[in-house]
Amino acid sequence: MQQLNDQQFLHYLISDAIYPRCGQDNEPLKALYSQHWERVNELTAHADKFLTPEDLSKFYKVVLYLKCSIKLKAQNYAIFIEAYREYLLSFKSVISVYDVMEPLFLYGFDHFNPLAQGNTFAQYEKLKKLYTRIERYSSIRGHLKKMDFFKEQQAFAEYALQCLEHMSQYAFYCEDNQLALGLNIRAMALLALFNPAYQIMFLKKFLQHQYAVFGPENLRIFCLYCEQMLEQYGDEIFTSEARAYADQLIGLENARRRASDSFIWKTELGLDLPLKDWAVSIWIDLLHDHGYALLELQDDSEFNWHVKLIVRPYNQSYSQHSCHDHYSNDLQMPAFTEYTVSRFPEWLKHLNPEYQFDWDSIKIRGLKKRTDKHKVMQWLRLPFQHEI
């Protein structure tokens, strides 16, 4: 295959022998791509030098099927857009949300509205630059640290809201809540939050659950956004009408924070921790390096606590999160939820006859004051006061 020149290679890619068809697993094409993926990706930038517009359209459909990155030029953009429309119509029954999420934002349509006008090349270039930057963020914390960027991009607020409203109409977009997709759509919403003309529209619809693409866990995330905006830019960042909805959103999340196990725990112990944005971890080793017990706590009303016990001699573990129905229990131990966070020492007491703890190994992270650490140490040792 290497002996073929670029034009011959391109014509083979679009030949009937390996051309992709919906519902057929095209092993010859996939095998060819696995061997020559670098060459295929390089040719996406200058295939127009060797192919007619009709053949170029076929080539674009091949690379869409292979999920290659495509370098578009102004003179070929219209050909690609029509090829993408045809690809959506041909393969709409097998494409995934990750196949069409970015193209929806960049081109302005998907398989639910393939005949929509779509974006011009000039619009595409601006949106591509924005989306490339958005994709760099790997966490909500990343968004919170770069609020200036989203504030500067608020001109895209209306378009971002149009995309969110379109996606919210279809379960296809709303049922998959994996991290990468979630971060990108939350970034779109953050653009709207910074635009005075659209922030009230977004907040009102969000609080009325009109964006199906956002699940209940997003209440906390948008609360964090609003709190950071107020802290970083002051009250003027919201219009007076929008501020009322932002306050409502923050109030709802604060109520959930106060009802959480971690809030009850820190209140009962009288720890000097804020209402929001804190995390504490407690680590206790087993004697003889046989493992450890770990309790992680934070203000997050969704991911409120995580408890873990690792027993190395048996290569077994117990692990449970506050937000998960299922948990790992290789050791057939009593469920932590029967005890709650405040009774964590009693849970340890139940385990102690079999798993001996090294009380000199306790590590507490997330507390700044020595008096707070002392309070936690006393709490941990209370059920064991006659044994330690």
Rosetta blueprint (number, residue, H / E / L):
1 M L
2 Q L
3 Q L
4 L L
5 N L
6 D H
7 Q H
8 Q H
9 F H
10 L H
11 H H
12 Y H
13 L H
14 I L
15 S L
16 D L
17 A L
18 I L
19 Y L
20 P L
21 R L
22 C L
23 G L
24 Q L
25 D L
26 N L
27 E H
28 P H
29 L H
30 K H
31 A H
32 L H
33 Y H
34 S H
35 Q H
36 H H
37 W H
38 E H
39 R H
40 V H
41 N H
42 E H
43 L H
44 T L
45 A L
46 H L
47 A H
48 D H
49 K H
50 F L
51 L L
52 T L
53 P H
54 E H
55 D H
56 L H
57 S H
58 K H
59 F H
60 Y H
61 K H
62 V H
63 V H
64 L H
65 Y H
66 L H
67 K L
68 C L
69 S L
70 I L
71 K L
72 L L
73 K L
74 A H
75 Q H
76 N H
77 Y H
78 A H
79 I H
80 F H
81 I H
82 E H
83 A H
84 Y H
85 R H
86 E H
87 Y H
88 L H
89 L H
90 S H
91 F H
92 K L
93 S L
94 V L
95 I L
96 S L
97 V H
98 Y H
99 D H
100 V H
101 M H
102 E H
103 P H
104 L H
105 F H
106 L H
107 Y H
108 G L
109 F L
110 D L
111 H L
112 F L
113 N L
114 P L
115 L L
116 A L
117 Q L
118 G L
119 N L
120 T L
121 F H
122 A H
123 Q H
124 Y H
125 E H
126 K H
127 L H
128 K H
129 K H
130 L H
131 Y H
132 T H
133 R H
134 I H
135 E L
136 R L
137 Y L
138 S L
139 S L
140 I H
141 R H
142 G H
143 H H
144 L H
145 K H
146 K L
147 M H
148 D H
149 F H
150 F H
151 K H
152 E H
153 Q L
154 Q H
155 A H
156 F H
157 A H
158 E H
159 Y H
160 A H
161 L H
162 Q H
163 C H
164 L H
165 E H
166 H H
167 M H
168 S L
169 Q L
170 Y L
171 A H
172 F H
173 Y H
174 C H
175 E L
176 D L
177 N L
178 Q L
179 L H
180 A H
181 L H
182 G H
183 L H
184 N H
185 I H
186 R H
187 A H
188 M H
189 A H
190 L H
191 L H
192 A H
193 L H
194 F L
195 N L
196 P L
197 A L
198 Y L
199 Q H
200 I H
201 M H
202 F H
203 L H
204 K H
205 K H
206 F H
207 L H
208 Q L
209 H L
210 Q L
211 Y L
212 A L
213 V L
214 F L
215 G L
216 P L
217 E L
218 N H
219 L H
220 R H
221 I H
222 F H
223 C H
224 L H
225 Y H
226 C H
227 E H
228 Q H
229 M H
230 L H
231 E H
232 Q H
233 Y H
234 G L
235 D H
236 E H
237 I H
238 F L
239 T L
240 S H
241 E H
242 A H
243 R H
244 A H
245 Y H
246 A H
247 D H
248 Q H
249 L H
250 I H
251 G H
252 L H
253 E H
254 N H
255 A H
256 R H
257 R H
258 R H
259 A H
260 S L
261 D H
262 S H
263 F H
264 I H
265 W H
266 K H
267 T H
268 E H
269 L H
270 G L
271 L L
272 D L
273 L L
274 P L
275 L L
276 K L
277 D L
278 W L
279 A E
280 V E
281 S E
282 I E
283 W E
284 I E
285 D E
286 L E
287 L H
288 H H
289 D H
290 H L
291 G E
292 Y E
293 A E
294 L E
295 L E
296 E E
297 L E
298 Q E
299 D L
300 D L
301 S L
302 E L
303 F L
304 N L
305 W E
306 H E
307 V E
308 K E
309 L E
310 I E
311 V E
312 R H
313 P H
314 Y H
315 N L
316 Q E
317 S E
318 Y E
319 S E
320 Q E
321 H E
322 S L
323 C L
324 H L
325 D L
326 H L
327 Y L
328 S E
329 N E
330 D L
331 L L
332 Q L
333 M L
334 P L
335 A L
336 F H
337 T H
338 E H
339 Y L
340 T L
341 V H
342 S H
343 R H
344 F H
345 P H
346 E H
347 W H
348 L H
349 K H
350 H H
351 L H
352 N L
353 P L
354 E L
355 Y L
356 Q L
357 F E
358 D L
359 W H
360 D H
361 S H
362 I L
363 K E
364 I E
365 R E
366 G L
367 L L
368 K L
369 K L
370 R H
371 T H
372 D H
373 K H
374 H H
375 K H
376 V H
377 M H
378 Q H
379 W H
380 L H
381 R H
382 L H
383 P H
384 F H
385 Q L
386 H L
387 E L
388 I L
